[in-house]
Amino acid sequence: MTATLEKLKRNDREAWSELYEANVNGIYRYSMFRCSSNVSASEEITQQVFLTAVDRIESFSGAEDKLPGWLFGIAKIEILRHFRRKDSIMASAININDVFIEPAATDETAFDDGMGMVDKVLAKMQETQRQVLVFKYCEDISVSEISQRTGRTQKSVESLLSRGREAFKKFYTQILGETERG
């Protein structure tokens, strides 16, 4: 075991600080990319990666040069957890049971490939619609605040939300159909 890895396992603050400084920007950029530039989610995920690393360093058995890959592996898991929570929040906020007649909308096989169904749907949507839906249903921001953040009138935001919900329903149904066929 290398000296740095030994120091990390002894909870040496300087070693942890060095590991953090060397990897925090990459983990954060990766999280921003995977979370559609959601700053708060990316910050939370980045923080959780390093907290998890501290908790699990004893179980790390690779070489020191594998630490960054290990951290990115933790980031991937945290991002998946984020989207599972987001899927759950978005599904209840948009009231998927009201939007979709078929109970297949809750079929867990739709979420098995590691990329959440909501993430797939949002990726197909127009940026403006996606942005207001995420603000409203994932970040729980009022129409008034969304209006201020986006520079749009409240009526415009309400219209985008309405069209966004319709687009969400359309793409969700489309992706669900592809999942069931595939």
ChimeraX commands (.cxc) that place a marker at each C-alpha (Angstrom):
marker #1 position 0.00,0.00,0.00 radius 0.5
marker #1 position 1.31,3.45,-0.88 radius 0.5
marker #1 position 1.98,6.15,1.69 radius 0.5
marker #1 position -0.93,8.29,0.47 radius 0.5
marker #1 position -3.38,5.41,0.66 radius 0.5
marker #1 position -2.13,4.57,4.16 radius 0.5
marker #1 position -2.65,8.19,5.18 radius 0.5
marker #1 position -6.17,8.18,3.76 radius 0.5
marker #1 position -7.00,5.03,5.69 radius 0.5
marker #1 position -5.64,6.67,8.86 radius 0.5
marker #1 position -7.95,9.63,8.10 radius 0.5
marker #1 position -5.07,12.07,7.55 radius 0.5
marker #1 position -6.66,15.48,6.81 radius 0.5
marker #1 position -3.87,16.60,4.50 radius 0.5
marker #1 position -4.11,13.43,2.38 radius 0.5
marker #1 position -7.89,13.81,2.14 radius 0.5
marker #1 position -7.50,17.46,1.24 radius 0.5
marker #1 position -5.07,16.56,-1.56 radius 0.5
marker #1 position -7.38,13.83,-2.89 radius 0.5
marker #1 position -10.31,16.25,-2.74 radius 0.5
marker #1 position -8.47,19.08,-4.52 radius 0.5
marker #1 position -7.19,16.75,-7.23 radius 0.5
marker #1 position -10.65,15.31,-7.99 radius 0.5
marker #1 position -13.42,17.68,-6.91 radius 0.5
marker #1 position -13.62,19.62,-10.18 radius 0.5
marker #1 position -13.80,16.48,-12.31 radius 0.5
marker #1 position -16.49,14.92,-10.10 radius 0.5
marker #1 position -18.47,18.17,-10.13 radius 0.5
marker #1 position -18.23,18.54,-13.94 radius 0.5
marker #1 position -19.28,14.92,-14.40 radius 0.5
marker #1 position -22.25,15.48,-12.08 radius 0.5
marker #1 position -23.21,18.69,-13.90 radius 0.5
marker #1 position -23.12,16.86,-17.22 radius 0.5
marker #1 position -25.20,13.93,-15.99 radius 0.5
marker #1 position -27.65,16.18,-14.09 radius 0.5
marker #1 position -28.40,18.58,-16.95 radius 0.5
marker #1 position -26.42,21.41,-15.34 radius 0.5
marker #1 position -28.44,21.27,-12.10 radius 0.5
marker #1 position -26.06,23.12,-9.78 radius 0.5
marker #1 position -27.66,22.16,-6.47 radius 0.5
marker #1 position -27.89,18.46,-7.41 radius 0.5
marker #1 position -24.29,18.47,-8.67 radius 0.5
marker #1 position -23.03,20.11,-5.49 radius 0.5
marker #1 position -24.95,17.64,-3.34 radius 0.5
marker #1 position -23.70,14.66,-5.35 radius 0.5
marker #1 position -20.09,15.90,-5.26 radius 0.5
marker #1 position -20.28,16.34,-1.50 radius 0.5
marker #1 position -21.82,12.90,-1.06 radius 0.5
marker #1 position -19.07,11.30,-3.18 radius 0.5
marker #1 position -16.38,12.46,-0.78 radius 0.5
marker #1 position -18.39,11.63,2.34 radius 0.5
marker #1 position -18.94,8.13,0.98 radius 0.5
marker #1 position -15.26,7.84,0.10 radius 0.5
marker #1 position -14.30,8.69,3.69 radius 0.5
marker #1 position -16.76,6.10,5.00 radius 0.5
marker #1 position -15.58,3.40,2.60 radius 0.5
marker #1 position -11.84,4.00,2.24 radius 0.5
marker #1 position -11.10,0.93,4.35 radius 0.5
marker #1 position -12.76,-1.26,1.73 radius 0.5
marker #1 position -10.73,0.25,-1.13 radius 0.5
marker #1 position -8.19,-2.37,-2.21 radius 0.5
marker #1 position -6.87,-0.92,-5.46 radius 0.5
marker #1 position -3.70,0.96,-6.19 radius 0.5
marker #1 position -3.44,4.68,-5.46 radius 0.5
marker #1 position -3.73,5.56,-9.16 radius 0.5
marker #1 position -7.19,3.86,-9.15 radius 0.5
marker #1 position -8.61,6.30,-6.56 radius 0.5
marker #1 position -9.99,8.76,-9.16 radius 0.5
marker #1 position -11.81,5.92,-10.95 radius 0.5
marker #1 position -13.15,4.72,-7.62 radius 0.5
marker #1 position -14.45,8.24,-6.87 radius 0.5
marker #1 position -16.14,8.40,-10.28 radius 0.5
marker #1 position -17.72,5.02,-9.57 radius 0.5
marker #1 position -19.14,6.44,-6.35 radius 0.5
marker #1 position -20.33,9.49,-8.31 radius 0.5
marker #1 position -22.14,7.26,-10.79 radius 0.5
marker #1 position -23.98,5.52,-7.96 radius 0.5
marker #1 position -24.89,8.85,-6.34 radius 0.5
marker #1 position -26.17,10.19,-9.66 radius 0.5
marker #1 position -28.32,7.08,-10.11 radius 0.5
marker #1 position -29.69,7.61,-6.60 radius 0.5
marker #1 position -30.43,11.23,-7.45 radius 0.5
marker #1 position -32.41,10.24,-10.54 radius 0.5
marker #1 position -34.29,7.54,-8.69 radius 0.5
marker #1 position -35.34,10.15,-6.13 radius 0.5
marker #1 position -36.10,12.58,-8.94 radius 0.5
marker #1 position -38.12,9.92,-10.78 radius 0.5
marker #1 position -40.15,9.39,-7.65 radius 0.5
marker #1 position -40.63,13.11,-6.99 radius 0.5
marker #1 position -41.40,13.92,-10.63 radius 0.5
marker #1 position -43.79,11.00,-10.95 radius 0.5
marker #1 position -45.79,12.05,-7.93 radius 0.5
marker #1 position -45.64,15.76,-8.79 radius 0.5
marker #1 position -46.85,15.27,-12.34 radius 0.5
marker #1 position -49.36,12.71,-11.09 radius 0.5
marker #1 position -48.41,10.01,-13.56 radius 0.5
marker #1 position -51.29,7.85,-12.36 radius 0.5
marker #1 position -53.70,10.59,-13.47 radius 0.5
marker #1 position -51.86,11.26,-16.71 radius 0.5
marker #1 position -51.54,7.63,-17.82 radius 0.5
marker #1 position -54.43,5.23,-17.95 radius 0.5
marker #1 position -52.33,2.07,-18.09 radius 0.5
marker #1 position -50.71,0.88,-14.86 radius 0.5
marker #1 position -47.57,-0.01,-16.88 radius 0.5
marker #1 position -46.34,3.52,-16.14 radius 0.5
marker #1 position -45.14,2.22,-12.78 radius 0.5
marker #1 position -43.51,-0.90,-14.22 radius 0.5
marker #1 position -40.05,-1.13,-12.66 radius 0.5
marker #1 position -38.56,-2.63,-15.83 radius 0.5
marker #1 position -38.75,0.85,-17.35 radius 0.5
marker #1 position -36.05,1.94,-14.91 radius 0.5
marker #1 position -33.69,-1.03,-15.12 radius 0.5
marker #1 position -31.05,0.29,-17.51 radius 0.5
marker #1 position -29.39,2.70,-15.06 radius 0.5
marker #1 position -30.74,5.85,-16.67 radius 0.5
marker #1 position -34.02,6.91,-15.07 radius 0.5
marker #1 position -37.15,7.12,-17.15 radius 0.5
marker #1 position -37.65,10.76,-16.19 radius 0.5
marker #1 position -34.11,11.56,-17.30 radius 0.5
marker #1 position -34.78,9.94,-20.69 radius 0.5
marker #1 position -38.03,11.87,-21.09 radius 0.5
marker #1 position -36.48,15.19,-20.08 radius 0.5
marker #1 position -33.62,14.63,-22.53 radius 0.5
marker #1 position -36.14,14.53,-25.40 radius 0.5
marker #1 position -37.89,17.74,-24.41 radius 0.5
marker #1 position -37.26,21.32,-25.50 radius 0.5
marker #1 position -34.80,23.04,-23.17 radius 0.5
marker #1 position -37.27,25.73,-22.03 radius 0.5
marker #1 position -39.96,23.18,-21.16 radius 0.5
marker #1 position -37.46,20.91,-19.44 radius 0.5
marker #1 position -36.08,23.81,-17.44 radius 0.5
marker #1 position -39.44,24.96,-16.07 radius 0.5
marker #1 position -40.53,21.39,-15.24 radius 0.5
marker #1 position -37.30,20.77,-13.33 radius 0.5
marker #1 position -37.66,24.10,-11.51 radius 0.5
marker #1 position -41.27,23.40,-10.61 radius 0.5
marker #1 position -41.26,19.69,-9.81 radius 0.5
marker #1 position -37.69,18.82,-8.87 radius 0.5
marker #1 position -36.61,22.00,-7.15 radius 0.5
marker #1 position -40.11,22.92,-5.91 radius 0.5
marker #1 position -39.87,26.54,-7.08 radius 0.5
marker #1 position -42.98,28.69,-7.41 radius 0.5
marker #1 position -44.20,30.02,-10.75 radius 0.5
marker #1 position -43.36,33.51,-9.54 radius 0.5
marker #1 position -39.76,32.58,-8.76 radius 0.5
marker #1 position -39.40,30.65,-12.04 radius 0.5
marker #1 position -40.61,33.81,-13.77 radius 0.5
marker #1 position -37.89,35.83,-12.05 radius 0.5
marker #1 position -35.16,33.27,-12.77 radius 0.5
marker #1 position -36.02,32.88,-16.44 radius 0.5
marker #1 position -37.02,36.48,-17.22 radius 0.5
marker #1 position -40.43,35.33,-18.47 radius 0.5
marker #1 position -43.84,36.50,-17.40 radius 0.5
marker #1 position -45.82,34.31,-15.02 radius 0.5
marker #1 position -48.33,33.61,-17.79 radius 0.5
marker #1 position -45.49,32.51,-20.06 radius 0.5
marker #1 position -44.15,30.19,-17.34 radius 0.5
marker #1 position -47.62,28.73,-16.75 radius 0.5
marker #1 position -47.98,28.15,-20.49 radius 0.5
marker #1 position -44.54,26.47,-20.64 radius 0.5
marker #1 position -45.47,24.28,-17.69 radius 0.5
marker #1 position -48.70,23.24,-19.37 radius 0.5
marker #1 position -46.99,22.47,-22.69 radius 0.5
marker #1 position -44.14,20.81,-20.80 radius 0.5
marker #1 position -46.50,18.47,-18.97 radius 0.5
marker #1 position -48.12,17.53,-22.29 radius 0.5
marker #1 position -44.71,16.94,-23.90 radius 0.5
marker #1 position -43.64,14.93,-20.86 radius 0.5
marker #1 position -46.72,12.74,-21.17 radius 0.5
marker #1 position -46.12,12.26,-24.91 radius 0.5
marker #1 position -42.45,11.33,-24.59 radius 0.5
marker #1 position -43.07,9.19,-21.51 radius 0.5
marker #1 position -45.67,7.16,-23.41 radius 0.5
marker #1 position -43.33,6.92,-26.41 radius 0.5
marker #1 position -40.35,5.72,-24.37 radius 0.5
marker #1 position -42.50,3.35,-22.35 radius 0.5
marker #1 position -43.76,1.81,-25.62 radius 0.5
marker #1 position -40.18,1.42,-26.88 radius 0.5
marker #1 position -39.16,-0.20,-23.58 radius 0.5
marker #1 position -42.04,-2.67,-23.73 radius 0.5
marker #1 position -41.24,-3.58,-27.37 radius 0.5
marker #1 position -37.49,-3.79,-26.79 radius 0.5
marker link #1:1,2 radius 0.2
marker link #1:2,3 radius 0.2
marker link #1:3,4 radius 0.2
marker link #1:4,5 radius 0.2
marker link #1:5,6 radius 0.2
marker link #1:6,7 radius 0.2
marker link #1:7,8 radius 0.2
marker link #1:8,9 radius 0.2
marker link #1:9,10 radius 0.2
marker link #1:10,11 radius 0.2
marker link #1:11,12 radius 0.2
marker link #1:12,13 radius 0.2
marker link #1:13,14 radius 0.2
marker link #1:14,15 radius 0.2
marker link #1:15,16 radius 0.2
marker link #1:16,17 radius 0.2
marker link #1:17,18 radius 0.2
marker link #1:18,19 radius 0.2
marker link #1:19,20 radius 0.2
marker link #1:20,21 radius 0.2
marker link #1:21,22 radius 0.2
marker link #1:22,23 radius 0.2
marker link #1:23,24 radius 0.2
marker link #1:24,25 radius 0.2
marker link #1:25,26 radius 0.2
marker link #1:26,27 radius 0.2
marker link #1:27,28 radius 0.2
marker link #1:28,29 radius 0.2
marker link #1:29,30 radius 0.2
marker link #1:30,31 radius 0.2
marker link #1:31,32 radius 0.2
marker link #1:32,33 radius 0.2
marker link #1:33,34 radius 0.2
marker link #1:34,35 radius 0.2
marker link #1:35,36 radius 0.2
marker link #1:36,37 radius 0.2
marker link #1:37,38 radius 0.2
marker link #1:38,39 radius 0.2
marker link #1:39,40 radius 0.2
marker link #1:40,41 radius 0.2
marker link #1:41,42 radius 0.2
marker link #1:42,43 radius 0.2
marker link #1:43,44 radius 0.2
marker link #1:44,45 radius 0.2
marker link #1:45,46 radius 0.2
marker link #1:46,47 radius 0.2
marker link #1:47,48 radius 0.2
marker link #1:48,49 radius 0.2
marker link #1:49,50 radius 0.2
marker link #1:50,51 radius 0.2
marker link #1:51,52 radius 0.2
marker link #1:52,53 radius 0.2
marker link #1:53,54 radius 0.2
marker link #1:54,55 radius 0.2
marker link #1:55,56 radius 0.2
marker link #1:56,57 radius 0.2
marker link #1:57,58 radius 0.2
marker link #1:58,59 radius 0.2
marker link #1:59,60 radius 0.2
marker link #1:60,61 radius 0.2
marker link #1:61,62 radius 0.2
marker link #1:62,63 radius 0.2
marker link #1:63,64 radius 0.2
marker link #1:64,65 radius 0.2
marker link #1:65,66 radius 0.2
marker link #1:66,67 radius 0.2
marker link #1:67,68 radius 0.2
marker link #1:68,69 radius 0.2
marker link #1:69,70 radius 0.2
marker link #1:70,71 radius 0.2
marker link #1:71,72 radius 0.2
marker link #1:72,73 radius 0.2
marker link #1:73,74 radius 0.2
marker link #1:74,75 radius 0.2
marker link #1:75,76 radius 0.2
marker link #1:76,77 radius 0.2
marker link #1:77,78 radius 0.2
marker link #1:78,79 radius 0.2
marker link #1:79,80 radius 0.2
marker link #1:80,81 radius 0.2
marker link #1:81,82 radius 0.2
marker link #1:82,83 radius 0.2
marker link #1:83,84 radius 0.2
marker link #1:84,85 radius 0.2
marker link #1:85,86 radius 0.2
marker link #1:86,87 radius 0.2
marker link #1:87,88 radius 0.2
marker link #1:88,89 radius 0.2
marker link #1:89,90 radius 0.2
marker link #1:90,91 radius 0.2
marker link #1:91,92 radius 0.2
marker link #1:92,93 radius 0.2
marker link #1:93,94 radius 0.2
marker link #1:94,95 radius 0.2
marker link #1:95,96 radius 0.2
marker link #1:96,97 radius 0.2
marker link #1:97,98 radius 0.2
marker link #1:98,99 radius 0.2
marker link #1:99,100 radius 0.2
marker link #1:100,101 radius 0.2
marker link #1:101,102 radius 0.2
marker link #1:102,103 radius 0.2
marker link #1:103,104 radius 0.2
marker link #1:104,105 radius 0.2
marker link #1:105,106 radius 0.2
marker link #1:106,107 radius 0.2
marker link #1:107,108 radius 0.2
marker link #1:108,109 radius 0.2
marker link #1:109,110 radius 0.2
marker link #1:110,111 radius 0.2
marker link #1:111,112 radius 0.2
marker link #1:112,113 radius 0.2
marker link #1:113,114 radius 0.2
marker link #1:114,115 radius 0.2
marker link #1:115,116 radius 0.2
marker link #1:116,117 radius 0.2
marker link #1:117,118 radius 0.2
marker link #1:118,119 radius 0.2
marker link #1:119,120 radius 0.2
marker link #1:120,121 radius 0.2
marker link #1:121,122 radius 0.2
marker link #1:122,123 radius 0.2
marker link #1:123,124 radius 0.2
marker link #1:124,125 radius 0.2
marker link #1:125,126 radius 0.2
marker link #1:126,127 radius 0.2
marker link #1:127,128 radius 0.2
marker link #1:128,129 radius 0.2
marker link #1:129,130 radius 0.2
marker link #1:130,131 radius 0.2
marker link #1:131,132 radius 0.2
marker link #1:132,133 radius 0.2
marker link #1:133,134 radius 0.2
marker link #1:134,135 radius 0.2
marker link #1:135,136 radius 0.2
marker link #1:136,137 radius 0.2
marker link #1:137,138 radius 0.2
marker link #1:138,139 radius 0.2
marker link #1:139,140 radius 0.2
marker link #1:140,141 radius 0.2
marker link #1:141,142 radius 0.2
marker link #1:142,143 radius 0.2
marker link #1:143,144 radius 0.2
marker link #1:144,145 radius 0.2
marker link #1:145,146 radius 0.2
marker link #1:146,147 radius 0.2
marker link #1:147,148 radius 0.2
marker link #1:148,149 radius 0.2
marker link #1:149,150 radius 0.2
marker link #1:150,151 radius 0.2
marker link #1:151,152 radius 0.2
marker link #1:152,153 radius 0.2
marker link #1:153,154 radius 0.2
marker link #1:154,155 radius 0.2
marker link #1:155,156 radius 0.2
marker link #1:156,157 radius 0.2
marker link #1:157,158 radius 0.2
marker link #1:158,159 radius 0.2
marker link #1:159,160 radius 0.2
marker link #1:160,161 radius 0.2
marker link #1:161,162 radius 0.2
marker link #1:162,163 radius 0.2
marker link #1:163,164 radius 0.2
marker link #1:164,165 radius 0.2
marker link #1:165,166 radius 0.2
marker link #1:166,167 radius 0.2
marker link #1:167,168 radius 0.2
marker link #1:168,169 radius 0.2
marker link #1:169,170 radius 0.2
marker link #1:170,171 radius 0.2
marker link #1:171,172 radius 0.2
marker link #1:172,173 radius 0.2
marker link #1:173,174 radius 0.2
marker link #1:174,175 radius 0.2
marker link #1:175,176 radius 0.2
marker link #1:176,177 radius 0.2
marker link #1:177,178 radius 0.2
marker link #1:178,179 radius 0.2
marker link #1:179,180 radius 0.2
marker link #1:180,181 radius 0.2
marker link #1:181,182 radius 0.2
view
